[in-house]
Amino acid sequence: MCLSVPGKVIEIDGTKGTVDVAGNTVETDFTVTPDVQPGDWVLVHAGFAIQQYDADEAEATLRMLREAFEGTE
């Protein structure tokens, strides 16, 4: 099973940069999504931003993930 998660782009330097995924910073490769800018939302999978993502959809997905994993710690 593969899982990608939404994150907000913090910074980009060339094809690499940082994404905030639920409060955690993740080093990310933007080779597949060269047009994204800081502030945009992307889906991150295995360290790659694989798709630009709608902000409302990202928030809804993060909310669902929090609810799904609530109490599993």
C-alpha atoms as a printed R data frame, in Angstrom:
   type eleno elety resid chain resno      x      y       z
1  ATOM     1    CA   MET     A     1  0.000  0.000   0.000
2  ATOM     2    CA   CYS     A     2  1.242  3.485  -0.836
3  ATOM     3    CA   LEU     A     3  0.378  6.601   1.108
4  ATOM     4    CA   SER     A     4  0.904 10.208   0.167
5  ATOM     5    CA   VAL     A     5  0.160 13.023   2.579
6  ATOM     6    CA   PRO     A     6 -0.617 16.689   1.995
7  ATOM     7    CA   GLY     A     7  1.908 19.275   3.077
8  ATOM     8    CA   LYS     A     8  2.444 23.006   2.693
9  ATOM     9    CA   VAL     A     9  5.597 24.109   0.876
10 ATOM    10    CA   ILE     A    10  7.823 26.174   3.174
11 ATOM    11    CA   GLU     A    11 10.832 26.800   0.948
12 ATOM    12    CA   ILE     A    12 12.330 25.708  -2.353
13 ATOM    13    CA   ASP     A    13 15.969 25.775  -3.428
14 ATOM    14    CA   GLY     A    14 16.299 24.456  -6.971
15 ATOM    15    CA   THR     A    15 14.561 21.079  -7.093
16 ATOM    16    CA   LYS     A    16 14.760 20.458  -3.325
17 ATOM    17    CA   GLY     A    17 13.031 22.119  -0.413
18 ATOM    18    CA   THR     A    18 11.047 21.796   2.773
19 ATOM    19    CA   VAL     A    19  7.381 20.934   3.288
20 ATOM    20    CA   ASP     A    20  5.364 21.172   6.497
21 ATOM    21    CA   VAL     A    21  3.404 17.940   6.929
22 ATOM    22    CA   ALA     A    22  1.132 18.183   9.987
23 ATOM    23    CA   GLY     A    23  3.694 20.245  11.889
24 ATOM    24    CA   ASN     A    24  6.708 18.168  10.839
25 ATOM    25    CA   THR     A    25  9.228 19.473   8.322
26 ATOM    26    CA   VAL     A    26 10.062 17.069   5.518
27 ATOM    27    CA   GLU     A    27 12.890 17.470   3.013
28 ATOM    28    CA   THR     A    28 11.214 17.092  -0.357
29 ATOM    29    CA   ASP     A    29 12.204 16.812  -4.015
30 ATOM    30    CA   PHE     A    30 10.155 19.003  -6.399
31 ATOM    31    CA   THR     A    31 11.406 17.543  -9.695
32 ATOM    32    CA   VAL     A    32  7.917 16.232 -10.547
33 ATOM    33    CA   THR     A    33  6.182 19.507  -9.552
34 ATOM    34    CA   PRO     A    34  8.505 22.252 -10.836
35 ATOM    35    CA   ASP     A    35  5.873 25.028 -10.800
36 ATOM    36    CA   VAL     A    36  4.973 24.942  -7.088
37 ATOM    37    CA   GLN     A    37  5.856 27.905  -4.897
38 ATOM    38    CA   PRO     A    38  6.191 28.429  -1.130
39 ATOM    39    CA   GLY     A    39  2.699 28.482   0.349
40 ATOM    40    CA   ASP     A    40  1.331 25.924  -2.137
41 ATOM    41    CA   TRP     A    41  0.039 22.548  -0.985
42 ATOM    42    CA   VAL     A    42  1.440 19.321  -2.444
43 ATOM    43    CA   LEU     A    43  1.031 15.589  -1.966
44 ATOM    44    CA   VAL     A    44  4.274 14.105  -0.628
45 ATOM    45    CA   HIS     A    45  5.181 10.468  -1.237
46 ATOM    46    CA   ALA     A    46  8.562  8.912  -0.430
47 ATOM    47    CA   GLY     A    47 10.229 12.326  -0.252
48 ATOM    48    CA   PHE     A    48  8.814 13.603  -3.550
49 ATOM    49    CA   ALA     A    49  6.116 16.208  -4.132
50 ATOM    50    CA   ILE     A    50  4.080 14.211  -6.640
51 ATOM    51    CA   GLN     A    51  1.158 16.590  -7.222
52 ATOM    52    CA   GLN     A    52  0.038 20.097  -6.388
53 ATOM    53    CA   TYR     A    53 -2.986 19.921  -4.066
54 ATOM    54    CA   ASP     A    54 -5.949 22.167  -3.284
55 ATOM    55    CA   ALA     A    55 -5.698 23.883   0.149
56 ATOM    56    CA   ASP     A    56 -9.274 22.994   1.197
57 ATOM    57    CA   GLU     A    57 -8.811 19.379   0.158
58 ATOM    58    CA   ALA     A    58 -5.487 19.241   2.028
59 ATOM    59    CA   GLU     A    59 -7.084 20.493   5.255
60 ATOM    60    CA   ALA     A    60 -9.937 17.978   4.922
61 ATOM    61    CA   THR     A    61 -7.489 15.125   4.302
62 ATOM    62    CA   LEU     A    62 -5.342 16.075   7.311
63 ATOM    63    CA   ARG     A    63 -8.463 16.290   9.490
64 ATOM    64    CA   MET     A    64 -9.540 12.809   8.367
65 ATOM    65    CA   LEU     A    65 -6.075 11.373   9.049
66 ATOM    66    CA   ARG     A    66 -6.016 12.895  12.550
67 ATOM    67    CA   GLU     A    67 -9.418 11.380  13.296
68 ATOM    68    CA   ALA     A    68 -8.421  7.987  11.898
69 ATOM    69    CA   PHE     A    69 -5.304  7.795  14.052
70 ATOM    70    CA   GLU     A    70 -6.754  9.417  17.168
71 ATOM    71    CA   GLY     A    71 -6.091  7.249  20.201
72 ATOM    72    CA   THR     A    72 -3.771  4.821  18.417
73 ATOM    73    CA   GLU     A    73 -0.638  5.954  20.241
